[in-house]
């Protein structure tokens, strides 16, 4: 057996032992087998946590990811649970229950771990952003502009509000992305709301921007800030009998119009939207042996909702995605390890 084949076999065995599936023996010599596009490659994926439990809690329903200060991975379930995972193996190490001020469950969707270790968590049914201690105790609740509240208090639709959450400008600005358009706005035009950090690590509402998805059926499940002020933005949709659409964009809000005082966004000429560039459609990624439990344009795809930038690798961003299986037998909790050139 040739040395190259031996090394490839050993590498594949080690990846499998860690619960990570990679491409076959020729990966090292043919890197384009991992390419989703000129800008994005799929390094590997993992289904290791699919339909598992930890400490009596179902592991899944993941809607957001973040890096914790100790180097571990935080994974937020939309069923009011915040997991701590080993960043290398993905093995659960702890779980903290979350609740609102009355002890009721949240539809928790967005997650930021702040510089002091507090957790900023969105709920998409109100919507709200609360600050929690590492023990799950509520510390604060951020003010939300009235139009972004769910009707009849505002113009948003329940379960279509704050999905993405991220910190910009070295932690001075918090940004939350609405999943879908407000009533009165053109379908497909989604508002991104920001808050400015104030004394005592509180936040006050600040500028708001508008982002247009590729189609009205696509929503924004996640955003991640980059050091230069740009954003990685996920767009996602689902068509029964066809499957998921998941696309990754590089977006730039730095010259967009502040839309906070514009009641209806209907494509006005004087409103500069957030500029965006397609990085990849994940349907174009290699399957790497993935299988799907329901129709998909690519068996690799599922209901991808969470995203975090975990570092750099040879000039590319290391980006981790996760799917929300909705605790459904026809869906999968799957992690995707990407390399992204911007």
N, C-alpha and C positions, 0 to 999 in steps of 0.2 A: 504494500500500500504506500502511495506517495506521501511525503511529509505534509504537503498542503492538505491532502484529504484527511490525514490523521488530525492535524490541528483544527480543521473545520469541524470534524466530528466531535472533538473534545469541547470546542466552543459551543456547539449546539446543545450538548449534554448539560453543560454548566448553565446555559440560559434556561433550559427546560426545568432544571432543578430549582431555579429561582422563580419559577412560575411565569417566565417571560418567553414568548414565542418569537423566533427570528427566522429570517429566510435561510435557505439551504447553504451547502458548503461553498458555493462560489461567491458569497456575499463580499468577502474581503477583497476579491479581485475585480468584482463587477458592481460597484456601489450604486449604479443607476437602477439596479433591481429594487432599491428602496425608494426611488424617486416618485413623489406624487406630482411634482411640477419642478421647474427650474429653481424655485425658491424653497421648496419643502420636501423633506424626505421622512419616511416612517421608519424609525429605527427598530421598533418592536412593539408588541402589544401584550397585554396580560388579562386573562379572565380568572385569575386565581381567587378573587374575592366573590365571584358570582354565586349567589344563593347560599351564602355562608352566614354564620352568626358569631357574635363576640359578646361575652358576658351577658348573654340572654337577649341581646339586641340584634335585630336583622342588619346585616352589613350590605348596604345598597341605598337606592333612592338618592344617589349622590348628585348634588346640584352645583357644588363649588369646591375648589381646592385652594389651599394657601400654604406657604412655607411658615412654619413656626420658628420661634427664636432659637430653639434647641436643635434645629436642623431636621426635625421630623416633618411629616406631611400632615396637614389638617384637611379632613374631608367632611364636608357638610351634607347631611342628609336633609331632604325636605320634609322629613317626619320628626323634626325637632331633636336631632342627635348630632353631636359634633365629635368625630372620631379623630384620634391621633394614630397615624400609620408610620411604620418604619419607611423612610424615604427610599431605601434600596430594595427591600423585599415586599413592601406594601402590607406587611403583616400588621393587623390592628394591635395597638399597645394600650389604648384607653378609649373610653367613650364618656362624654359629658352630656346629660340631657339639658335641653333648652326649653324655655316657656316664656309666655308673656307675663305682664304684671299680675294677672289673675290666675296664673298657673296653667293656663290653657296652651295647647300645642300651637306651634307656628307652621306656616308653609314657608320654611326657611330656604332662601334661594341664593343670596349673594354673601360672600365672606371676605373680610380683610382682617389680618392680624396686625394691629398697630404696633408702633415702636415700643410701647410700654407693656406689650403682651395682651392688651385687651382685644376682645373680638368684636368686630363690627359685623352685624348680621342683618340682612334684609328679610322681610316677610312680604309676599306679593299679594296678600289678600286685603291689606289696608290702604296703601302699602306703608311700611315702616322701616326704620333703621334703628336698631338698639345696640348699645355698647354693653358687652358682658365681660365679667372677669373670667379668668381661666377656669374657675370653678362653676361657671354657669350663672353666677349672680348678676342681675341687671344693675348696671351702673348709671345709665343715661339713655335718653331717647332723643333722636335728632328731629328737628322741625322739618316738615315736608310741605312744599308749596301746595296751596289748595287745589289748583287744577290737576295735579298729579294724583290726588286721592280718588279712591273708587267712588263711582256714582252711588247715591245722589250728592255726596259731599263734594265730589270733583267730577272729572271727565274721563277717568280711567275705568277699565274693565277689570274686575277681580280675576286674579291668576294671569294677568297680562301686564304686570307692572315691573317692579324692581327685580330684575334677574341678575344683572351683572354689577359688580362693585370692585373698585380699585382705587389706589392712592397715586396721585401724580405730584410733580413738582417737589420731589424729595419728601413727600409726606404732608405737604402743606394743603393739598387739595384732594378732597374725596369726590369720586364720580360714580354715579349709579346710572345704569342704562335701563330704560323702559323696554319691555319685551316687544310690545306692539303699540300702534298709534293711539292717541287720545281721540275720543269722540270729537268730531269737528275738524280734525286734521286729516290730510290725505292719507289713505291706507298705505302703509309702507314707509311713512315718515315717522321716525321714532325719536323721542326726546331723551337727551342725556343731561341729567341734572348734576350740578356740582355744589359742594359746600367748602367753605374756607375754614381752616383750623383757627380757633381763637384761644384765649387764655384758658388754661386748665384742660387742654385737649378736648374742648367742646368744638362743635362745628355749626356754622350759620350758612343758610342758603346763599349761593352765589350765582355765577353765570350758568346759562343753559344753552345747549346746542342741539341741532337737528341732524339726524343721520337717516339716509334713505337705504332701505334694504333692496335687494334685487327684485323681489316680488312681494306683493301684499301678504302672501301666505307664509313668508319667511319672517321669523322674529329674531331678536338678539338675546341669546341666553347667557352670554358672558363677554366681558371686556377685561383686558389686562394692560396696564400702563407700562410704557417703556421709558428709560431714563431721559430720552430727548423730548418727551411730551407727546409722542405719538402713541397709538393704541393698537393692540391686536384685538380684533373683533370677530366673534363667531356669529354666523347667521345659520339658522336651523329651521327646518320645516318637516312636515310628515304628510304623506299622501297614502291613504289606505289602499292596499293592494300593490303599491309601488315601493314604499319605504321612505327612508329619511333623506333629506338634502342637508348637507353640512358643508359650509364654506368658511374659509379663514381669510380675513382681510387685514391689511395694514391701513390704518385710518389716522388722519391728522386733523385734530380739532383746533389747532392753534390760530387759524385765520377764519374760523367759522363765526357766523353772526350769533350774538347773544339773543336767544329767542324767548327769554323769560317773560317779556312783556308783550309777546305776540300771541293773541288769543287763538287764532286758527292758522295752521301751517298748510297752505294749499298750493305750494310751488311758486310763491312770489319771487319775482326776478331779483329783488333787492335782499333776499335772504341767502346767504352763503352757507350751504350745507357742509358738513364734515366731509372732507375729501377722502376717498378710499381707493385702494388698489387690491385686486384679487391676488392672494398668494397661492391658494390652491382650493380646488373642489375635492373634498376627501373621497369622493367616489372614484377619483383617478389614482388613488393610492394603490400599491400592490396589496393583495389580500394577505400575504404571508401565512396562508393556511387557515385564515379565519373562517368560521362558519356562522350563519345567521339562523335564528329560530323563526323568522318570518320573512316575507319577500323584501329584498333590498337591492338597489342598483349595484351594490358591491357588498358581499357578505361581511366585510369588515365593519360596515356602518351599523350604528345603533343611535339611540336618543342622546347624543352628546350634549352635555350641559356645562361641565366644569372645565376650567383651564387655568394653568399657572405656569409662569416662566421660572424654571428651577436653576438656570445658570447658563453657561456658555460652553461650547465645544467646537474648537477649531474655527472660530469666527462665526459660528451659528448659534442662535438661541436654542436652548433646550426647553422644549415646551411639552407639558404633560396635560393630556385631556382625559376626561372620564365621562362615561355615559350613565344616565339615570335609567335604571331598569324598571322603575315604577313598581317594584316588587311583583313583576308580571312574568309568568312562565314563558312568554314569547319574546322577552327582551333580556339583555345581558348587561351586567356590570362589567365594563371593559375599560381598561386604561390604555392610552395611546402615547407612546414616547416619540415625539417629533423633533426634527432639527430644522430650524427656520432661518433662512438668510434674508435680511432686510436691507 
